């Protein structure tokens, strides 16, 4: 049986997902292409189908498509009166190529010495996704969601930089960005198609410990930046 026709495991699908995320960070794929290829990878049954999402990415291959030469047929099974030796071919792992230096995609934001290669990817498919507590926030966050409820809480998060870029690619989800009282949020880069983008906090200038720059596309969903529940009441009573 050819190697490309062998069945793949969940571990191999997850490995391909990591390779696709790396390709996004290196500027070889857009977020839209990443989403399409991830859907194909998750549905793949054979190594040939799984390899198809990596075929045009230089230096990235899941499994070699090399086939060993045909072995002698039954009429040639004897050699000098002795049985022909058993085949010893074993598939070899793909060669390891060093990754090219990171180059941000055209138009992608880069913060200081950081960029998309350091992004945290928040992904959901008809799911409830929450990030809260003392989680470590990288300079870039990618939100890739479909029909999900997403809450990203920055009130007790640990920031690596003052400015955090959030890239959204969403269909029919509800996304809430909860920020501290001193934070500012810029949502001018969000395109809402049949949905809404609402900023209920200050938009700038960036004065406090956190400034979010939100961009991307929301289709038939919503994204809202707001303070934690009760912030307005506490202000009224001076607490």
C-alpha positions in Angstrom: 0.0 0.0 0.0 1.3 3.5 -0.8 2.2 5.7 2.1 -0.3 8.4 1.0 -3.2 5.9 1.4 -2.4 5.0 5.0 -4.9 6.2 7.6 -3.9 9.1 9.9 -4.3 9.5 13.6 -5.6 12.4 15.7 -2.0 13.1 16.8 -1.0 13.6 13.1 -3.9 15.9 12.5 -2.9 18.0 15.6 0.7 18.1 14.4 -0.4 19.4 11.0 -2.5 22.1 12.8 0.7 23.2 14.6 2.6 23.4 11.3 -0.2 25.5 9.8 -0.1 27.9 12.8 3.7 28.2 12.2 3.0 29.0 8.5 0.7 31.8 9.6 3.4 33.2 11.8 5.9 33.1 8.9 3.5 35.0 6.6 2.9 32.0 4.3 -0.8 31.8 5.0 -3.6 34.3 5.7 -6.0 33.7 8.6 -8.7 32.8 6.0 -6.4 30.2 4.4 -5.4 28.9 7.8 -9.1 28.3 8.7 -9.9 26.5 5.4 -6.8 24.3 5.7 -7.5 23.4 9.3 -11.0 22.3 8.4 -9.6 20.1 5.7 -6.9 18.7 8.0 -9.5 17.8 10.7 -11.6 16.0 8.2 -8.6 14.1 6.6 -8.6 10.3 6.7 -5.4 9.5 4.8 -1.9 10.9 4.8 -2.4 12.0 1.2 -5.4 14.1 2.2 -3.5 15.5 5.2 -0.4 16.3 3.0 -2.6 18.3 0.6 -2.8 21.2 3.0 1.0 21.4 3.3 1.9 20.7 -0.4 2.6 24.3 -1.3 4.4 25.3 1.9 8.2 25.1 1.5 10.0 22.9 3.9 6.9 21.6 5.6 5.8 18.0 4.9 4.0 15.4 7.1 5.2 12.2 5.5 7.3 11.2 2.5 5.3 10.2 -0.6 8.3 8.0 -1.8 7.2 4.5 -2.9 9.8 1.7 -2.9 10.5 -0.1 -6.2 8.1 -2.9 -7.1 9.2 -6.2 -5.6 9.7 -9.3 -7.8 6.4 -11.0 -8.6 5.5 -14.6 -7.9 7.3 -15.8 -11.0 10.6 -14.3 -9.8 10.3 -15.2 -6.2 13.2 -17.7 -6.3 16.8 -16.5 -6.8 19.4 -19.2 -7.5 17.2 -21.8 -5.9 16.7 -19.8 -2.7 13.7 -17.7 -1.6 14.0 -14.1 -2.5 14.9 -12.1 0.7 12.1 -10.3 2.5 11.7 -6.6 1.8 13.5 -4.4 4.3 12.1 -1.0 3.2 10.9 1.3 6.0 9.4 4.7 5.5 11.9 7.4 6.4 10.9 10.5 8.3 10.8 13.7 6.3 13.9 15.9 6.3 14.0 18.7 8.8 14.5 22.1 7.2 15.3 25.2 9.3 12.4 27.7 9.3 13.0 30.9 7.4 13.2 34.1 9.4 9.8 35.5 10.4 8.3 38.2 8.1 5.0 39.6 9.0 2.2 39.5 6.4 1.6 42.7 4.4 -0.6 44.9 6.5 -0.3 42.9 9.7 0.5 44.8 12.9 3.9 44.3 14.6 4.5 45.4 18.2 8.1 46.2 19.0 10.2 43.1 18.5 7.1 40.9 18.6 4.7 40.0 15.8 2.3 37.3 14.7 4.9 34.6 15.4 4.2 35.2 19.1 0.5 35.2 18.8 -1.9 33.3 21.1 -4.6 31.6 19.0 -8.1 31.4 20.5 -10.2 29.0 18.4 -13.8 27.8 18.8 -16.4 26.0 16.8 -19.8 26.1 18.3 -18.2 26.4 21.7 -17.8 28.5 24.8 -14.3 29.8 25.1 -13.0 31.8 28.1 -9.6 33.3 29.0 -9.5 34.9 32.4 -7.5 35.0 35.6 -3.7 35.6 35.6 -3.1 34.3 32.0 0.0 35.5 30.1 -1.0 37.8 27.2 1.5 37.9 24.3 1.8 41.0 22.1 -0.7 39.5 19.5 -3.9 37.5 19.9 -5.7 35.7 17.1 -9.4 35.0 17.5 -10.7 32.4 15.0 -14.2 31.5 15.9 -17.5 30.1 14.4 -20.8 30.3 16.2 -19.2 30.5 19.6 -19.4 32.5 22.8 -16.0 34.0 23.6 -14.9 36.0 26.7 -11.4 37.4 26.9 -10.8 39.0 30.3 -7.7 41.2 30.7 -8.5 42.5 34.2 -6.0 40.2 36.0 -4.0 39.1 33.0 -0.2 39.4 32.9 0.9 41.7 30.0 4.1 41.3 28.1 3.6 44.7 26.3 1.4 47.8 26.8 -0.1 47.4 23.3 -1.8 44.2 22.4 -3.0 43.5 18.8 -6.1 41.4 18.5 -7.0 39.9 15.1 -10.5 38.6 14.6 -11.9 36.2 12.0 -15.4 35.3 13.1 -18.7 34.0 11.9 -21.8 34.4 14.0 -20.1 34.5 17.4 -20.4 36.8 20.5 -17.0 38.1 21.5 -16.5 40.1 24.7 -13.2 41.9 25.5 -13.2 42.8 29.2 -10.5 45.4 30.1 -9.4 47.2 33.3 -10.7 50.6 34.2 -7.5 52.4 33.0 -7.3 50.5 29.7 -8.0 52.0 26.2 -9.3 50.2 23.1 -9.1 51.0 19.4 -11.7 49.2 17.3 -11.4 51.3 14.2 -10.0 48.3 12.3 -13.0 46.0 12.8 -15.2 45.3 9.8 -18.7 44.1 10.8 -20.8 42.4 8.1 -24.3 41.8 9.3 -23.1 42.2 12.8 -21.8 44.8 15.3 -18.7 46.2 16.9 -19.2 48.1 20.1 -16.6 50.0 22.2 -17.8 50.9 25.7 -14.5 52.1 27.0 -12.1 54.9 26.1 -10.5 54.7 22.7 -7.3 56.6 23.5 -4.8 58.0 23.6 -2.9 55.0 25.1 -2.2 56.3 28.7 -2.8 53.3 31.0 -1.1 49.9 31.4 -3.1 48.4 28.5 -4.1 49.5 25.0 -5.9 47.0 22.7 -5.8 47.4 18.9 -8.6 45.3 17.5 -8.9 44.6 13.8 -10.4 41.9 11.5 -13.9 40.9 10.3 -17.0 39.9 12.2 -19.7 38.3 10.1 -23.2 38.1 11.6 -21.8 38.3 15.1 -20.7 40.9 17.6 -17.6 42.1 19.3 -17.8 44.3 22.4 -15.1 46.0 24.5 -16.2 46.8 28.0 -15.2 47.1 31.7 -16.1 44.4 34.3 -19.6 44.3 35.5 -20.2 46.9 38.3 -17.5 49.3 37.3 -20.0 52.1 36.6 -21.7 51.6 40.0 -18.4 51.7 41.9 -17.5 55.0 40.2 -20.9 56.5 41.3 -20.2 55.6 44.9 -16.5 56.6 44.7 -15.2 53.2 45.5 
